[in-house]
């Protein structure tokens, strides 16, 4: 079978002008780095061929190697790797990170993404005061459509879930634009007011990460990793926000997750609440047991979260340039056993979770978006599969069948110092995914935002859940 070489690989790798301001490397050094990356990926990444078959993937790898030239800059080499591989691996838990000290000049704007268009959210420049709704046309001559396409190709997601990519663009457009498109001392933005069709050129100076974070601190953040619980008056409804399932993030904010969830459901039972809204928007995942603990208050039968967790091996050879050693390998060998199918199965990851003594019996609505990721996506999938509640929002990151993640190998390429985080496990959700028409998780009530609703900071998912509760109450 013949495969077409990706256009982005041709543009970025084989013909892109070398950035003269970056350190250059010999073809031998870059090829050595790439061969190491390839060896470790092929040995360790359990889901490398989950969405792209092995023959096609090998063709892409060979094509990348053929595009490595002498005196290539680390900037161009990084973009070649990221823009060629990310779209093929299709794994939201695989990260390719640039070496420290490059990509420091960030464009000082945040954006919204609506229907494949980019709109200005904020410009962190005291001189510029935009009023109205401004759609991006170009930055430094790069057309907005090509910028958007490049960012989508370079941001990792499970099964190329575009909702996840678009929400990540909204979270950190400055970083991804600089890493994947280009950096400069000054950025020329061409924007158009969608109401008047007026074109405007804006010039903004680059800022560093510290200054960007300081400027952003004056505004509410989308992902705050917090827990929140409140009663919605007049509807006998409770609202529970779970901003993260990561224990260490919650502990940083002095949240004891298990205690908080236990007290929340104790209050729900005592108050006789009939409807529960669980907000998982912007929840990027975390500890599996925390997701299962939540479901144990909502499902009255024993259940599995994952029916198995598999790894690519139980012994890894290519660890020289990684953060793992023989001790880690020893633990991996004892934590995984080979089954009759030849799979390396993680021991103790197929636990059966028991329901709580008192399980909530009312209506449950899960609010989700593209950044309901990892454990949060599995919670969403299981909630729908087990008929615990309805999903309101857009398709979360992840699939009914599961995702790659868990134990990572951290690889630092010896010459360029590019860092690659490689997940060695695949988490198989305890779901019969064959009953669904698509592998990506489909909400029961799909929510799409207009740019006007984004600018108003509307919460359409919550509005829809409340609408459904009111309709039920009035019928």
TAHUDA-V629429 format. One record per residue. N is the residue number from 1. RES is the residue in one small letter. SS is DSSP state (~ for helix, > for strand, _ for the rest). OMEGA is omega as a letter, one per 30 degrees, with the letter a starting at -180 (none if undefined). Layout:
# TAHUDA-V629429
((N:RES:SS:OMEGA) (N:RES:SS:OMEGA))
This chain:
# TAHUDA-V629429
((1:x:_:l) (2:x:_:l) (3:x:_:a) (4:x:_:l) (5:x:_:a) (6:x:_:l) (7:x:~:a) (8:x:~:l) (9:x:~:l) (10:x:~:a) (11:x:~:a) (12:x:~:a) (13:x:~:a) (14:x:~:a) (15:x:_:a) (16:x:_:l) (17:x:_:a) (18:x:_:l) (19:x:_:a) (20:x:_:a) (21:x:_:a) (22:x:_:l) (23:x:_:a) (24:x:>:l) (25:x:>:l) (26:x:_:l) (27:x:~:l) (28:x:~:l) (29:x:~:a) (30:x:~:l) (31:x:~:l) (32:x:~:l) (33:x:~:a) (34:x:~:l) (35:x:~:l) (36:x:~:l) (37:x:~:a) (38:x:~:a) (39:x:~:a) (40:x:~:l) (41:x:~:a) (42:x:~:l) (43:x:~:a) (44:x:~:a) (45:x:_:a) (46:x:_:a) (47:x:_:a) (48:x:_:a) (49:x:_:a) (50:x:_:a) (51:x:_:l) (52:x:_:a) (53:x:_:a) (54:x:~:a) (55:x:~:l) (56:x:~:a) (57:x:~:l) (58:x:~:l) (59:x:~:l) (60:x:~:l) (61:x:~:l) (62:x:~:a) (63:x:~:l) (64:x:~:a) (65:x:~:l) (66:x:~:a) (67:x:_:l) (68:x:_:a) (69:x:_:a) (70:x:_:l) (71:x:_:l) (72:x:>:l) (73:x:>:l) (74:x:~:l) (75:x:~:a) (76:x:~:l) (77:x:~:l) (78:x:~:a) (79:x:~:l) (80:x:~:a) (81:x:~:a) (82:x:~:a) (83:x:~:l) (84:x:~:a) (85:x:~:a) (86:x:~:a) (87:x:~:a) (88:x:~:l) (89:x:~:l) (90:x:_:a) (91:x:_:a) (92:x:_:l) (93:x:_:l) (94:x:_:a) (95:x:>:l) (96:x:>:a) (97:x:>:a) (98:x:_:l) (99:x:_:a) (100:x:_:l) (101:x:_:l) (102:x:_:a) (103:x:_:a) (104:x:_:a) (105:x:_:a) (106:x:>:l) (107:x:_:a) (108:x:_:l) (109:x:>:l) (110:x:>:a) (111:x:>:l) (112:x:>:l) (113:x:>:l) (114:x:>:l) (115:x:_:l) (116:x:_:l) (117:x:>:l) (118:x:>:l) (119:x:>:l) (120:x:>:l) (121:x:>:l) (122:x:>:l) (123:x:>:a) (124:x:_:l) (125:x:_:a) (126:x:_:a) (127:x:_:a) (128:x:_:l) (129:x:_:a) (130:x:_:l) (131:x:_:a) (132:x:_:a) (133:x:_:a) (134:x:>:l) (135:x:>:a) (136:x:>:l) (137:x:>:l) (138:x:>:l) (139:x:>:a) (140:x:_:l) (141:x:_:l) (142:x:>:a) (143:x:>:a) (144:x:~:l) (145:x:~:l) (146:x:~:l) (147:x:~:a) (148:x:~:l) (149:x:~:a) (150:x:~:a) (151:x:~:l) (152:x:~:a) (153:x:~:a) (154:x:~:l) (155:x:_:a) (156:x:_:l) (157:x:_:a) (158:x:~:l) (159:x:~:a) (160:x:~:l) (161:x:_:a) (162:x:~:l) (163:x:~:l) (164:x:~:a) (165:x:~:a) (166:x:~:l) (167:x:~:l) (168:x:~:l) (169:x:~:l) (170:x:~:a) (171:x:~:a) (172:x:~:l) (173:x:~:a) (174:x:~:a) (175:x:~:a) (176:x:~:l) (177:x:~:a) (178:x:~:a) (179:x:~:a) (180:x:~:a) (181:x:_:l) (182:x:_:l) (183:x:_:a) (184:x:_:l) (185:x:_:l) (186:x:>:l) (187:x:>:l) (188:x:>:l) (189:x:>:l) (190:x:>:a) (191:x:>:l) (192:x:>:l) (193:x:>:a) (194:x:_:l) (195:x:_:a) (196:x:_:a) (197:x:_:l) (198:x:_:l) (199:x:>:l) (200:x:>:l) (201:x:>:l) (202:x:>:l) (203:x:>:l) (204:x:>:a) (205:x:>:l) (206:x:_:l) (207:x:>:l) (208:x:_:a) (209:x:~:a) (210:x:~:a) (211:x:~:l) (212:x:~:l) (213:x:~:l) (214:x:~:l) (215:x:~:a) (216:x:~:a) (217:x:_:l) (218:x:_:a) (219:x:_:l) (220:x:_:l) (221:x:_:a) (222:x:_:a) (223:x:_:a) (224:x:_:l) (225:x:_:a) (226:x:_:l) (227:x:>:a) (228:x:>:l) (229:x:>:l) (230:x:>:l) (231:x:>:l) (232:x:>:a) (233:x:_:l) (234:x:_:a) (235:x:_:a) (236:x:_:a) (237:x:>:l) (238:x:>:l) (239:x:>:l) (240:x:>:l) (241:x:>:l) (242:x:>:a) (243:x:_:a) (244:x:_:l) (245:x:>:a) (246:x:_:a) (247:x:~:a) (248:x:~:l) (249:x:~:a) (250:x:~:l) (251:x:~:l) (252:x:~:a) (253:x:_:l) (254:x:_:l) (255:x:_:l) (256:x:_:a) (257:x:~:a) (258:x:~:l) (259:x:~:a) (260:x:~:a) (261:x:~:l) (262:x:~:l) (263:x:~:l) (264:x:~:a) (265:x:~:l) (266:x:~:l) (267:x:~:a) (268:x:~:l) (269:x:~:a) (270:x:~:a) (271:x:~:a) (272:x:_:a) (273:x:_:a) (274:x:_:a) (275:x:>:a) (276:x:>:l) (277:x:>:l) (278:x:>:a) (279:x:>:l) (280:x:_:l) (281:x:_:l) (282:x:_:l) (283:x:_:a) (284:x:_:l) (285:x:_:a) (286:x:>:a) (287:x:_:l) (288:x:~:a) (289:x:~:l) (290:x:~:l) (291:x:~:l) (292:x:~:l) (293:x:~:l) (294:x:~:a) (295:x:~:a) (296:x:~:l) (297:x:_:a) (298:x:_:a) (299:x:_:a) (300:x:_:l) (301:x:_:l) (302:x:_:a) (303:x:>:l) (304:x:>:l) (305:x:_:l) (306:x:>:l) (307:x:>:l) (308:x:>:l) (309:x:>:a) (310:x:>:l) (311:x:>:a) (312:x:_:a) (313:x:_:l) (314:x:_:l) (315:x:_:a) (316:x:_:a) (317:x:_:a) (318:x:_:a) (319:x:_:a) (320:x:_:a) (321:x:_:a) (322:x:>:l) (323:x:_:a) (324:x:_:a) (325:x:_:a) (326:x:~:l) (327:x:~:l) (328:x:~:l) (329:x:~:l) (330:x:~:l) (331:x:~:l) (332:x:~:a) (333:x:~:a) (334:x:~:a) (335:x:~:a) (336:x:>:l) (337:x:>:a) (338:x:>:l) (339:x:_:a) (340:x:_:l) (341:x:_:a) (342:x:_:l) (343:x:_:l) (344:x:>:a) (345:x:>:l) (346:x:>:a) (347:x:_:l) (348:x:_:l) (349:x:_:l) (350:x:_:a) (351:x:_:l) (352:x:>:a) (353:x:>:a) (354:x:_:l) (355:x:_:l) (356:x:_:a) (357:x:_:l) (358:x:_:a) (359:x:_:l) (360:x:_:a) (361:x:_:a) (362:x:_:l) (363:x:>:a) (364:x:>:l) (365:x:>:l) (366:x:>:l) (367:x:>:a) (368:x:>:l) (369:x:_:a) (370:x:_:l) (371:x:_:l) (372:x:_:a) (373:x:_:l) (374:x:_:a) (375:x:~:l) (376:x:~:l) (377:x:~:l) (378:x:~:l) (379:x:~:l) (380:x:~:a) (381:x:~:a) (382:x:~:l) (383:x:~:l) (384:x:~:a) (385:x:~:a) (386:x:_:l) (387:x:_:l) (388:x:_:a) (389:x:_:a) (390:x:>:l) (391:x:>:a) (392:x:>:l) (393:x:>:l) (394:x:_:a) (395:x:_:l) (396:x:_:l) (397:x:_:a) (398:x:_:a) (399:x:>:l) (400:x:_:a) (401:x:_:a) (402:x:>:a) (403:x:>:l) (404:x:>:l) (405:x:>:l) (406:x:>:a) (407:x:>:a) (408:x:>:l) (409:x:>:l) (410:x:>:a) (411:x:>:l) (412:x:>:a) (413:x:_:a) (414:x:_:a) (415:x:_:a) (416:x:_:a) (417:x:_:l) (418:x:_:a) (419:x:>:a) (420:x:>:l) (421:x:>:a) (422:x:>:l) (423:x:>:a) (424:x:>:a) (425:x:>:l) (426:x:>:l) (427:x:>:a) (428:x:>:a) (429:x:>:l) (430:x:_:a) (431:x:_:l) (432:x:_:a) (433:x:~:a) (434:x:~:a) (435:x:~:a) (436:x:_:a) (437:x:_:l) (438:x:_:l) (439:x:_:l) (440:x:>:a) (441:x:_:a) (442:x:_:l) (443:x:_:l) (444:x:_:l) (445:x:>:a) (446:x:>:l) (447:x:_:l) (448:x:_:a) (449:x:_:l) (450:x:_:l) (451:x:~:l) (452:x:~:l) (453:x:~:l) (454:x:~:a) (455:x:~:l) (456:x:_:a) (457:x:_:l) (458:x:_:l) (459:x:_:a) (460:x:~:l) (461:x:~:l) (462:x:~:l) (463:x:~:a) (464:x:~:l) (465:x:~:l) (466:x:~:l) (467:x:~:l) (468:x:~:l) (469:x:~:l) (470:x:~:l) (471:x:~:l) (472:x:~:a) (473:x:~:a) (474:x:~:a) (475:x:_:none))
